[in-house]
Protein backbone atom coordinates (compact mmCIF):
# COMPACT_ATOMS: atom_id res chain seq x y z
CA UNK A 1 0.00 0.00 0.00
CA UNK A 2 2.81 2.39 0.89
CA UNK A 3 4.53 1.75 -2.44
CA UNK A 4 1.32 2.34 -4.39
CA UNK A 5 0.69 5.62 -2.56
CA UNK A 6 4.25 6.71 -3.27
CA UNK A 7 3.79 6.04 -6.98
CA UNK A 8 0.51 7.97 -7.03
CA UNK A 9 2.15 10.92 -5.27
CA UNK A 10 5.03 10.89 -7.74
CA UNK A 11 2.59 10.96 -10.64
CA UNK A 12 0.66 13.86 -9.05
CA UNK A 13 3.90 15.75 -8.50
CA UNK A 14 5.10 15.33 -12.08
CA UNK A 15 1.71 16.03 -13.66
CA UNK A 16 1.07 19.18 -11.64
CA UNK A 17 4.57 20.45 -12.45
CA UNK A 18 4.04 19.82 -16.18
CA UNK A 19 0.61 21.46 -16.06
CA UNK A 20 2.11 24.46 -14.28
CA UNK A 21 4.69 24.80 -17.05
CA UNK A 22 2.18 24.73 -19.90
CA UNK A 23 -0.44 26.89 -18.19
CA UNK A 24 -1.21 30.22 -19.87
CA UNK A 25 -2.83 31.74 -16.78
CA UNK A 26 -0.04 32.55 -14.34
CA UNK A 27 -2.27 32.41 -11.27
CA UNK A 28 -3.29 28.85 -12.14
CA UNK A 29 0.38 28.01 -12.60
CA UNK A 30 1.12 29.30 -9.09
CA UNK A 31 -1.66 27.13 -7.65
CA UNK A 32 -0.40 24.07 -9.51
CA UNK A 33 3.06 24.73 -8.12
CA UNK A 34 1.53 24.46 -4.66
CA UNK A 35 -0.04 21.12 -5.55
CA UNK A 36 3.31 19.84 -6.69
CA UNK A 37 5.00 21.01 -3.49
CA UNK A 38 2.28 19.53 -1.29
CA UNK A 39 2.41 16.14 -2.96
CA UNK A 40 6.18 16.13 -2.67
CA UNK A 41 5.94 16.97 1.04
CA UNK A 42 3.60 14.02 1.63
CA UNK A 43 5.95 11.79 -0.36
CA UNK A 44 8.88 12.84 1.82
CA UNK A 45 6.80 12.05 4.92
CA UNK A 46 6.11 8.57 3.56
CA UNK A 47 9.81 8.09 2.91
CA UNK A 48 10.44 8.74 6.63
CA UNK A 49 12.11 12.12 6.25
CA UNK A 50 9.85 14.29 8.44
CA UNK A 51 12.29 17.21 8.65
CA UNK A 52 12.53 17.44 4.86
CA UNK A 53 8.76 16.98 4.57
CA UNK A 54 8.08 19.86 6.96
CA UNK A 55 10.46 22.16 5.11
CA UNK A 56 8.96 21.17 1.76
CA UNK A 57 5.44 21.75 3.04
CA UNK A 58 6.30 25.22 4.31
CA UNK A 59 8.42 26.36 1.38
CA UNK A 60 7.16 24.36 -1.59
CA UNK A 61 3.46 24.21 -0.80
CA UNK A 62 2.94 27.54 0.95
CA UNK A 63 5.58 30.23 0.52
CA UNK A 64 6.55 29.79 -3.15
CA UNK A 65 2.96 29.68 -4.51
CA UNK A 66 1.98 32.70 -2.41
CA UNK A 67 4.99 34.68 -3.62
CA UNK A 68 4.27 33.69 -7.22
CA UNK A 69 0.62 34.71 -6.89
CA UNK A 70 1.62 38.05 -5.32
CA UNK A 71 4.13 38.70 -8.09
CA UNK A 72 1.49 37.93 -10.73
CA UNK A 73 -1.00 40.20 -9.01
CA UNK A 74 1.51 43.04 -8.73
CA UNK A 75 2.60 42.84 -12.36
CA UNK A 76 -0.80 42.52 -14.03
CA UNK A 77 -1.55 45.18 -16.61
CA UNK A 78 -4.82 47.00 -16.97
CA UNK A 79 -7.08 46.11 -19.86
CA UNK A 80 -7.04 49.69 -21.16
ABEGO torsion letter per residue (X at the ends): XAAAAAAAAAAAAAAAAAAAAABABAAAAAAAAAAAAAAAAAAAAAAGBAAAAAAAAAAAAAAAAAAAAAAAAAABBBAX
